[in-house]
Structure formats: structure tokens, C-alpha cells
Amino acid sequence: MAQLIPPAPRICPTCDGFASVAVTLGGRDARGHLRTITANCPACKGTGTTRRTREGARA
């Protein structure tokens, strides 16, 4: 019996699948933790994949 394998997700060409990164702001806070912010890819909005949807199609 053949195994059905789902298609591989489409990787975002802008970020190559690395959709979110932590960027250090330099220095540490009062407790000694690094101050970081999270930056998301603007093209895929932090998912790492692209979804193709047909506009105007009825669901």
C-alpha cells in the first residue's frame, strides 16, 4: 500500500525559513539578563512559510 506523504511546506524566500530572530539591545538589565527584542520577517509575518491562496475563490 502506498504511503501518502504531504507536500513540503513552501519556505519563505525572504527569510529562508528563519522567520523570527532575537536581537540584543546591548547591555543587561538590573537582574543581569540580556535585553533582547524579537524581529519577525515582514514577508511571511513570522511563520517561515508562504501560503498561496486563490483570491476570489469560495471556501
PDB file of N, CA, C and O in Angstrom:
ATOM      1  N   MET A   1       0.844  -1.170   0.000  1.00  0.00           N
ATOM      2  CA  MET A   1       0.000   0.000   0.000  1.00  0.00           C
ATOM      3  C   MET A   1       0.893   1.239   0.000  1.00  0.00           C
ATOM      4  O   MET A   1       1.872   1.309   0.743  1.00  0.00           O
ATOM      5  N   ALA A   2       0.557   2.188  -0.817  1.00  0.00           N
ATOM      6  CA  ALA A   2       1.352   3.403  -0.937  1.00  0.00           C
ATOM      7  C   ALA A   2       1.091   4.335   0.240  1.00  0.00           C
ATOM      8  O   ALA A   2      -0.046   4.479   0.689  1.00  0.00           O
ATOM      9  N   GLN A   3       2.139   4.957   0.730  1.00  0.00           N
ATOM     10  CA  GLN A   3       2.021   5.933   1.810  1.00  0.00           C
ATOM     11  C   GLN A   3       1.836   7.302   1.192  1.00  0.00           C
ATOM     12  O   GLN A   3       2.581   7.697   0.295  1.00  0.00           O
ATOM     13  N   LEU A   4       0.852   8.014   1.668  1.00  0.00           N
ATOM     14  CA  LEU A   4       0.639   9.372   1.188  1.00  0.00           C
ATOM     15  C   LEU A   4       1.464  10.321   2.043  1.00  0.00           C
ATOM     16  O   LEU A   4       1.290  10.386   3.259  1.00  0.00           O
ATOM     17  N   ILE A   5       2.358  11.052   1.403  1.00  0.00           N
ATOM     18  CA  ILE A   5       3.227  11.993   2.103  1.00  0.00           C
ATOM     19  C   ILE A   5       2.747  13.398   1.767  1.00  0.00           C
ATOM     20  O   ILE A   5       2.640  13.754   0.593  1.00  0.00           O
ATOM     21  N   PRO A   6       2.456  14.200   2.792  1.00  0.00           N
ATOM     22  CA  PRO A   6       2.002  15.566   2.497  1.00  0.00           C
ATOM     23  C   PRO A   6       3.119  16.367   1.829  1.00  0.00           C
ATOM     24  O   PRO A   6       4.297  16.128   2.093  1.00  0.00           O
ATOM     25  N   PRO A   7       2.751  17.317   0.964  1.00  0.00           N
ATOM     26  CA  PRO A   7       3.792  18.109   0.307  1.00  0.00           C
ATOM     27  C   PRO A   7       4.565  18.955   1.312  1.00  0.00           C
ATOM     28  O   PRO A   7       4.028  19.372   2.338  1.00  0.00           O
ATOM     29  N   ALA A   8       5.814  19.196   1.005  1.00  0.00           N
ATOM     30  CA  ALA A   8       6.652  20.005   1.889  1.00  0.00           C
ATOM     31  C   ALA A   8       6.124  21.437   1.919  1.00  0.00           C
ATOM     32  O   ALA A   8       5.672  21.949   0.894  1.00  0.00           O
ATOM     33  N   PRO A   9       6.175  22.089   3.084  1.00  0.00           N
ATOM     34  CA  PRO A   9       5.705  23.469   3.145  1.00  0.00           C
ATOM     35  C   PRO A   9       6.605  24.382   2.325  1.00  0.00           C
ATOM     36  O   PRO A   9       7.806  24.142   2.200  1.00  0.00           O
ATOM     37  N   ARG A  10       6.022  25.408   1.782  1.00  0.00           N
ATOM     38  CA  ARG A  10       6.801  26.364   0.993  1.00  0.00           C
ATOM     39  C   ARG A  10       7.558  27.287   1.929  1.00  0.00           C
ATOM     40  O   ARG A  10       6.966  27.952   2.779  1.00  0.00           O
ATOM     41  N   ILE A  11       8.859  27.319   1.766  1.00  0.00           N
ATOM     42  CA  ILE A  11       9.708  28.151   2.622  1.00  0.00           C
ATOM     43  C   ILE A  11       9.730  29.560   2.061  1.00  0.00           C
ATOM     44  O   ILE A  11       9.825  29.764   0.850  1.00  0.00           O
ATOM     45  N   CYS A  12       9.642  30.520   2.955  1.00  0.00           N
ATOM     46  CA  CYS A  12       9.643  31.931   2.579  1.00  0.00           C
ATOM     47  C   CYS A  12      10.975  32.278   1.903  1.00  0.00           C
ATOM     48  O   CYS A  12      12.032  32.025   2.481  1.00  0.00           O
ATOM     49  N   PRO A  13      10.949  32.852   0.689  1.00  0.00           N
ATOM     50  CA  PRO A  13      12.196  33.187   0.009  1.00  0.00           C
ATOM     51  C   PRO A  13      12.931  34.374   0.634  1.00  0.00           C
ATOM     52  O   PRO A  13      14.128  34.549   0.406  1.00  0.00           O
ATOM     53  N   THR A  14      12.238  35.172   1.405  1.00  0.00           N
ATOM     54  CA  THR A  14      12.869  36.342   2.010  1.00  0.00           C
ATOM     55  C   THR A  14      13.748  35.955   3.192  1.00  0.00           C
ATOM     56  O   THR A  14      14.871  36.444   3.318  1.00  0.00           O
ATOM     57  N   CYS A  15      13.242  35.076   4.064  1.00  0.00           N
ATOM     58  CA  CYS A  15      13.983  34.730   5.284  1.00  0.00           C
ATOM     59  C   CYS A  15      14.541  33.312   5.274  1.00  0.00           C
ATOM     60  O   CYS A  15      15.212  32.915   6.226  1.00  0.00           O
ATOM     61  N   ASP A  16      14.278  32.532   4.214  1.00  0.00           N
ATOM     62  CA  ASP A  16      14.728  31.139   4.102  1.00  0.00           C
ATOM     63  C   ASP A  16      14.269  30.272   5.260  1.00  0.00           C
ATOM     64  O   ASP A  16      14.968  29.332   5.638  1.00  0.00           O
ATOM     65  N   GLY A  17      13.108  30.569   5.831  1.00  0.00           N
ATOM     66  CA  GLY A  17      12.555  29.752   6.891  1.00  0.00           C
ATOM     67  C   GLY A  17      12.930  30.195   8.291  1.00  0.00           C
ATOM     68  O   GLY A  17      12.364  29.691   9.262  1.00  0.00           O
ATOM     69  N   PHE A  18      13.870  31.126   8.427  1.00  0.00           N
ATOM     70  CA  PHE A  18      14.248  31.651   9.738  1.00  0.00           C
ATOM     71  C   PHE A  18      13.446  32.932   9.956  1.00  0.00           C
ATOM     72  O   PHE A  18      13.946  34.037   9.742  1.00  0.00           O
ATOM     73  N   ALA A  19      12.205  32.769  10.383  1.00  0.00           N
ATOM     74  CA  ALA A  19      11.241  33.865  10.380  1.00  0.00           C
ATOM     75  C   ALA A  19      11.367  34.812  11.562  1.00  0.00           C
ATOM     76  O   ALA A  19      11.012  35.984  11.442  1.00  0.00           O
ATOM     77  N   SER A  20      11.852  34.347  12.682  1.00  0.00           N
ATOM     78  CA  SER A  20      11.969  35.201  13.863  1.00  0.00           C
ATOM     79  C   SER A  20      13.387  35.136  14.407  1.00  0.00           C
ATOM     80  O   SER A  20      14.003  34.071  14.452  1.00  0.00           O
ATOM     81  N   VAL A  21      13.887  36.275  14.813  1.00  0.00           N
ATOM     82  CA  VAL A  21      15.222  36.336  15.395  1.00  0.00           C
ATOM     83  C   VAL A  21      15.171  37.174  16.660  1.00  0.00           C
ATOM     84  O   VAL A  21      14.328  38.061  16.795  1.00  0.00           O
ATOM     85  N   ALA A  22      16.076  36.889  17.584  1.00  0.00           N
ATOM     86  CA  ALA A  22      16.212  37.692  18.797  1.00  0.00           C
ATOM     87  C   ALA A  22      17.427  38.591  18.618  1.00  0.00           C
ATOM     88  O   ALA A  22      18.530  38.119  18.345  1.00  0.00           O
ATOM     89  N   VAL A  23      17.212  39.876  18.775  1.00  0.00           N
ATOM     90  CA  VAL A  23      18.273  40.862  18.580  1.00  0.00           C
ATOM     91  C   VAL A  23      18.611  41.460  19.941  1.00  0.00           C
ATOM     92  O   VAL A  23      17.725  41.947  20.643  1.00  0.00           O
ATOM     93  N   THR A  24      19.887  41.424  20.316  1.00  0.00           N
ATOM     94  CA  THR A  24      20.271  42.011  21.595  1.00  0.00           C
ATOM     95  C   THR A  24      20.350  43.524  21.457  1.00  0.00           C
ATOM     96  O   THR A  24      20.773  44.050  20.428  1.00  0.00           O
ATOM     97  N   LEU A  25      19.935  44.208  22.509  1.00  0.00           N
ATOM     98  CA  LEU A  25      19.954  45.659  22.519  1.00  0.00           C
ATOM     99  C   LEU A  25      21.234  46.199  23.133  1.00  0.00           C
ATOM    100  O   LEU A  25      21.448  47.411  23.156  1.00  0.00           O
ATOM    101  N   GLY A  26      22.073  45.323  23.623  1.00  0.00           N
ATOM    102  CA  GLY A  26      23.325  45.745  24.252  1.00  0.00           C
ATOM    103  C   GLY A  26      23.117  45.959  25.737  1.00  0.00           C
ATOM    104  O   GLY A  26      22.135  46.571  26.155  1.00  0.00           O
ATOM    105  N   GLY A  27      24.024  45.463  26.512  1.00  0.00           N
ATOM    106  CA  GLY A  27      23.925  45.622  27.957  1.00  0.00           C
ATOM    107  C   GLY A  27      22.968  44.627  28.588  1.00  0.00           C
ATOM    108  O   GLY A  27      22.377  43.780  27.918  1.00  0.00           O
ATOM    109  N   ARG A  28      22.839  44.758  29.870  1.00  0.00           N
ATOM    110  CA  ARG A  28      21.971  43.861  30.643  1.00  0.00           C
ATOM    111  C   ARG A  28      21.070  44.677  31.555  1.00  0.00           C
ATOM    112  O   ARG A  28      21.358  45.834  31.862  1.00  0.00           O
ATOM    113  N   ASP A  29      19.968  44.054  31.985  1.00  0.00           N
ATOM    114  CA  ASP A  29      19.065  44.754  32.891  1.00  0.00           C
ATOM    115  C   ASP A  29      19.566  44.611  34.329  1.00  0.00           C
ATOM    116  O   ASP A  29      20.650  44.072  34.552  1.00  0.00           O
ATOM    117  N   ALA A  30      18.798  45.080  35.294  1.00  0.00           N
ATOM    118  CA  ALA A  30      19.220  45.081  36.694  1.00  0.00           C
ATOM    119  C   ALA A  30      19.427  43.667  37.242  1.00  0.00           C
ATOM    120  O   ALA A  30      20.215  43.479  38.169  1.00  0.00           O
ATOM    121  N   ARG A  31      18.734  42.675  36.687  1.00  0.00           N
ATOM    122  CA  ARG A  31      18.871  41.291  37.160  1.00  0.00           C
ATOM    123  C   ARG A  31      19.963  40.524  36.420  1.00  0.00           C
ATOM    124  O   ARG A  31      20.224  39.363  36.736  1.00  0.00           O
ATOM    125  N   GLY A  32      20.602  41.158  35.442  1.00  0.00           N
ATOM    126  CA  GLY A  32      21.686  40.508  34.722  1.00  0.00           C
ATOM    127  C   GLY A  32      21.255  39.811  33.448  1.00  0.00           C
ATOM    128  O   GLY A  32      22.071  39.135  32.822  1.00  0.00           O
ATOM    129  N   HIS A  33      19.991  39.953  33.037  1.00  0.00           N
ATOM    130  CA  HIS A  33      19.519  39.317  31.811  1.00  0.00           C
ATOM    131  C   HIS A  33      19.819  40.199  30.605  1.00  0.00           C
ATOM    132  O   HIS A  33      19.784  41.427  30.693  1.00  0.00           O
ATOM    133  N   LEU A  34      20.117  39.550  29.468  1.00  0.00           N
ATOM    134  CA  LEU A  34      20.337  40.302  28.238  1.00  0.00           C
ATOM    135  C   LEU A  34      19.017  40.924  27.790  1.00  0.00           C
ATOM    136  O   LEU A  34      17.965  40.287  27.851  1.00  0.00           O
ATOM    137  N   ARG A  35      19.084  42.158  27.346  1.00  0.00           N
ATOM    138  CA  ARG A  35      17.893  42.813  26.809  1.00  0.00           C
ATOM    139  C   ARG A  35      17.798  42.458  25.333  1.00  0.00           C
ATOM    140  O   ARG A  35      18.711  42.762  24.564  1.00  0.00           O
ATOM    141  N   THR A  36      16.703  41.817  24.927  1.00  0.00           N
ATOM    142  CA  THR A  36      16.516  41.409  23.540  1.00  0.00           C
ATOM    143  C   THR A  36      15.135  41.834  23.049  1.00  0.00           C
ATOM    144  O   THR A  36      14.215  42.052  23.838  1.00  0.00           O
ATOM    145  N   ILE A  37      15.013  41.946  21.735  1.00  0.00           N
ATOM    146  CA  ILE A  37      13.722  42.129  21.096  1.00  0.00           C
ATOM    147  C   ILE A  37      13.578  41.048  20.034  1.00  0.00           C
ATOM    148  O   ILE A  37      14.577  40.513  19.553  1.00  0.00           O
ATOM    149  N   THR A  38      12.350  40.725  19.668  1.00  0.00           N
ATOM    150  CA  THR A  38      12.094  39.743  18.631  1.00  0.00           C
ATOM    151  C   THR A  38      11.722  40.469  17.347  1.00  0.00           C
ATOM    152  O   THR A  38      10.854  41.342  17.342  1.00  0.00           O
ATOM    153  N   ALA A  39      12.384  40.102  16.265  1.00  0.00           N
ATOM    154  CA  ALA A  39      12.085  40.688  14.958  1.00  0.00           C
ATOM    155  C   ALA A  39      11.535  39.588  14.054  1.00  0.00           C
ATOM    156  O   ALA A  39      12.146  38.529  13.913  1.00  0.00           O
ATOM    157  N   ASN A  40      10.379  39.845  13.443  1.00  0.00           N
ATOM    158  CA  ASN A  40       9.746  38.887  12.546  1.00  0.00           C
ATOM    159  C   ASN A  40       9.937  39.301  11.096  1.00  0.00           C
ATOM    160  O   ASN A  40      10.050  40.489  10.792  1.00  0.00           O
ATOM    161  N   CYS A  41       9.973  38.331  10.213  1.00  0.00           N
ATOM    162  CA  CYS A  41      10.090  38.589   8.785  1.00  0.00           C
ATOM    163  C   CYS A  41       8.828  39.312   8.308  1.00  0.00           C
ATOM    164  O   CYS A  41       7.722  38.846   8.581  1.00  0.00           O
ATOM    165  N   PRO A  42       8.966  40.430   7.608  1.00  0.00           N
ATOM    166  CA  PRO A  42       7.779  41.155   7.159  1.00  0.00           C
ATOM    167  C   PRO A  42       7.038  40.451   6.026  1.00  0.00           C
ATOM    168  O   PRO A  42       5.843  40.680   5.843  1.00  0.00           O
ATOM    169  N   ALA A  43       7.720  39.602   5.265  1.00  0.00           N
ATOM    170  CA  ALA A  43       7.069  38.937   4.143  1.00  0.00           C
ATOM    171  C   ALA A  43       6.128  37.819   4.597  1.00  0.00           C
ATOM    172  O   ALA A  43       5.009  37.708   4.095  1.00  0.00           O
ATOM    173  N   CYS A  44       6.578  36.991   5.544  1.00  0.00           N
ATOM    174  CA  CYS A  44       5.749  35.858   5.987  1.00  0.00           C
ATOM    175  C   CYS A  44       5.131  36.090   7.360  1.00  0.00           C
ATOM    176  O   CYS A  44       4.401  35.238   7.866  1.00  0.00           O
ATOM    177  N   LYS A  45       5.419  37.231   7.960  1.00  0.00           N
ATOM    178  CA  LYS A  45       4.878  37.612   9.265  1.00  0.00           C
ATOM    179  C   LYS A  45       5.242  36.624  10.371  1.00  0.00           C
ATOM    180  O   LYS A  45       4.445  36.359  11.271  1.00  0.00           O
ATOM    181  N   GLY A  46       6.459  36.083  10.288  1.00  0.00           N
ATOM    182  CA  GLY A  46       6.967  35.228  11.357  1.00  0.00           C
ATOM    183  C   GLY A  46       6.604  33.767  11.263  1.00  0.00           C
ATOM    184  O   GLY A  46       6.869  33.021  12.205  1.00  0.00           O
ATOM    185  N   THR A  47       6.002  33.314  10.158  1.00  0.00           N
ATOM    186  CA  THR A  47       5.648  31.905  10.048  1.00  0.00           C
ATOM    187  C   THR A  47       6.743  31.066   9.399  1.00  0.00           C
ATOM    188  O   THR A  47       6.859  29.875   9.689  1.00  0.00           O
ATOM    189  N   GLY A  48       7.548  31.671   8.525  1.00  0.00           N
ATOM    190  CA  GLY A  48       8.617  30.946   7.855  1.00  0.00           C
ATOM    191  C   GLY A  48       8.190  30.241   6.586  1.00  0.00           C
ATOM    192  O   GLY A  48       9.026  29.705   5.859  1.00  0.00           O
ATOM    193  N   THR A  49       6.897  30.237   6.312  1.00  0.00           N
ATOM    194  CA  THR A  49       6.394  29.602   5.099  1.00  0.00           C
ATOM    195  C   THR A  49       5.522  30.587   4.335  1.00  0.00           C
ATOM    196  O   THR A  49       5.019  31.563   4.891  1.00  0.00           O
ATOM    197  N   THR A  50       5.358  30.312   3.063  1.00  0.00           N
ATOM    198  CA  THR A  50       4.447  31.113   2.255  1.00  0.00           C
ATOM    199  C   THR A  50       3.224  30.274   1.946  1.00  0.00           C
ATOM    200  O   THR A  50       3.318  29.065   1.735  1.00  0.00           O
ATOM    201  N   ARG A  51       2.104  30.915   1.922  1.00  0.00           N
ATOM    202  CA  ARG A  51       0.863  30.224   1.565  1.00  0.00           C
ATOM    203  C   ARG A  51       0.315  30.887   0.324  1.00  0.00           C
ATOM    204  O   ARG A  51       0.195  32.110   0.247  1.00  0.00           O
ATOM    205  N   ARG A  52      -0.009  30.067  -0.627  1.00  0.00           N
ATOM    206  CA  ARG A  52      -0.623  30.603  -1.834  1.00  0.00           C
ATOM    207  C   ARG A  52      -2.129  30.407  -1.732  1.00  0.00           C
ATOM    208  O   ARG A  52      -2.623  29.287  -1.599  1.00  0.00           O
ATOM    209  N   THR A  53      -2.829  31.503  -1.797  1.00  0.00           N
ATOM    210  CA  THR A  53      -4.288  31.429  -1.752  1.00  0.00           C
ATOM    211  C   THR A  53      -4.839  32.012  -3.034  1.00  0.00           C
ATOM    212  O   THR A  53      -4.277  32.950  -3.599  1.00  0.00           O
ATOM    213  N   ARG A  54      -5.920  31.460  -3.478  1.00  0.00           N
ATOM    214  CA  ARG A  54      -6.559  31.998  -4.670  1.00  0.00           C
ATOM    215  C   ARG A  54      -7.539  33.071  -4.242  1.00  0.00           C
ATOM    216  O   ARG A  54      -8.468  32.813  -3.477  1.00  0.00           O
ATOM    217  N   GLU A  55      -7.325  34.261  -4.737  1.00  0.00           N
ATOM    218  CA  GLU A  55      -8.222  35.339  -4.387  1.00  0.00           C
ATOM    219  C   GLU A  55      -9.521  35.170  -5.157  1.00  0.00           C
ATOM    220  O   GLU A  55      -9.536  34.806  -6.333  1.00  0.00           O
ATOM    221  N   GLY A  56     -10.594  35.442  -4.461  1.00  0.00           N
ATOM    222  CA  GLY A  56     -11.908  35.357  -5.088  1.00  0.00           C
ATOM    223  C   GLY A  56     -12.493  33.958  -5.079  1.00  0.00           C
ATOM    224  O   GLY A  56     -13.629  33.766  -5.513  1.00  0.00           O
ATOM    225  N   ALA A  57     -11.744  32.974  -4.594  1.00  0.00           N
ATOM    226  CA  ALA A  57     -12.256  31.613  -4.535  1.00  0.00           C
ATOM    227  C   ALA A  57     -13.190  31.463  -3.350  1.00  0.00           C
ATOM    228  O   ALA A  57     -12.978  32.042  -2.284  1.00  0.00           O
ATOM    229  N   ARG A  58     -14.208  30.687  -3.560  1.00  0.00           N
ATOM    230  CA  ARG A  58     -15.156  30.440  -2.464  1.00  0.00           C
ATOM    231  C   ARG A  58     -14.660  29.297  -1.607  1.00  0.00           C
ATOM    232  O   ARG A  58     -14.176  28.282  -2.106  1.00  0.00           O
ATOM    233  N   ALA A  59     -14.791  29.483  -0.316  1.00  0.00           N
ATOM    234  CA  ALA A  59     -14.319  28.449   0.599  1.00  0.00           C
ATOM    235  C   ALA A  59     -15.406  27.489   0.962  1.00  0.00           C
ATOM    236  O   ALA A  59     -15.174  26.554   1.727  1.00  0.00           O
TER     237      ALA A  59
END
